[in-house]
Amino acid sequence: MKMSLKTNQMLNASVTKTFFRHGVPWMLAMILMSSAAIVDGIFVGHYVGASGLGAINLVLPVVTFLSGIGVVLAVGGSVSYASYIGQGDSIAASAIFTKTMLAIVLFCALVQGGCMGTGKSVVKLLGGRGELLEPA
């Protein structure tokens, strides 16, 4: 079902209204995600101890980097997909979607395979020593 330009609020509403309509939920989501990380840190620090909290903080840059690559793939694929949909080319849009999903699955498989064999080496490279090596 196609949406006409008259009913598309993103194109016809004021910039300020559109910004707050879409921006505020994203800001709230980011605040909730950040607070979840803080609450997790409190529980790990309290119940597991300093070594558990240190292990999480040691590995967190790697997790953030890998998540960033996933976001780059997903956003790039969705922009290309939306461009093709806007042009009315659903076949090319489907192809981009398939290629993006395949790239994400292959990337995840490669990272998983790499972590299975070199996990301790990566932790040592990041500075993990002694009691931090095992939990990380």
N, C-alpha and C positions, 0 to 999 in steps of 0.2 A: 504494500500500500504506500503510495507516494504522499508526502506531506507537501501541501502547497506553501508558497512563500508567505501567504497571509497568516497561516497558523503557526509558522515557525517563530517562536518567541526569541530564539537566540539571534535571529537576523533582524527582527523588527522592534524588539524592546530596547529601552535605553541601555547604554553601556554600563552605567552604574548598577541598574537593576540586574542586568545579566551577570555582571561581575559578582555581586553579592549572592545571587541565586546559586551560582556554581562554585564560587570561592569559599563561602562560609562552610559548607559541608566538608570540603577538602581540608580546610584548616582544622575543623573539629576532629576529623579523622586522624590528622597528623598529631594533634595534641593527645588523643587517646592512645595512639600507637606509642608515642614517646612515654606516656605515663605507664603503659604496660611494661616497657623496658625497665623503668625505674622500680616498679613494684616487683618485677622478677628479680632484679638486683638485690632488693631488700630481702626477699625470701631466700635467695641463694646464699647471700652473705650471712643471714641469721641461722639458717638450718644446715648448710653445707660447710660454711666457713670461708676463711680468706683464700684458701687454695682453690675452691670452686669459683669464687668471684674472680680471682686472678686468671684462671683458665678461660673463663668466658671472655674477659677483656683481652686476653692474648689472641684469641681466635676471631674476635669480632671484626677486625679489619678485613680479614679474608672473606668472611660471610658478607660483609657490606660490599666489597668489591664484586663478588660473584652476583649478588643481588642487583648491583648497578648494571652489570652486563646483561642480565635478564631483562631489566627495565628498558635498556637501550634497544634490545631486539624486539621487545613487545611494542614499544612506542613507535619505532621505525616501521614495523610491520603494520601497525594499525593506521598510521598516517598514509602509507601507500595503499592500504585496503580502502580507506575512506576516499582517497583521491580517485581510485578506480570506480568506486560506487558512485561518486559524484559525477563521473563521466558517463555513467550508465553501462560500464563494462564489467558485468558480474562474473564473467569467466576469468578475466585477469585478476579481479578481486579475490576470487576463490583460490587461484593459483598462489597469490601472495600470502593468503592466510595459511595455506598448506605448507608453503616453504618456510614461513615464520615458525609455525608449530614444529616442523621437522628440525629446524635449526636450534630451537630451544631444547627439544628432546635430546638431540645429539650433543649439545653443549652440556646438558645435565649428566648424560651418560659418561662423557669424557671427564668431567670434573669428579664424578663418583668413582670412576676407575682410577683416576689419578690419586684421589684421596685414600683409596684402599691400599695402594702400594707405598705412597710417599707421605702419609699423614704425619708421622713422627718427625720426618726430615723437615717438613714445612714448619712444624711447631718449634723445632730447634732453630730453624732459620729466623723465626720471629722472636727468639729469645727465651723459649721455654726450657727451663732447667729444673732439675731436682723433682720436688713434689708437684710442680705444675705440669710436668711432661705427660703423666698418665691421664689426668682429668681433661686436659686440652685435647 
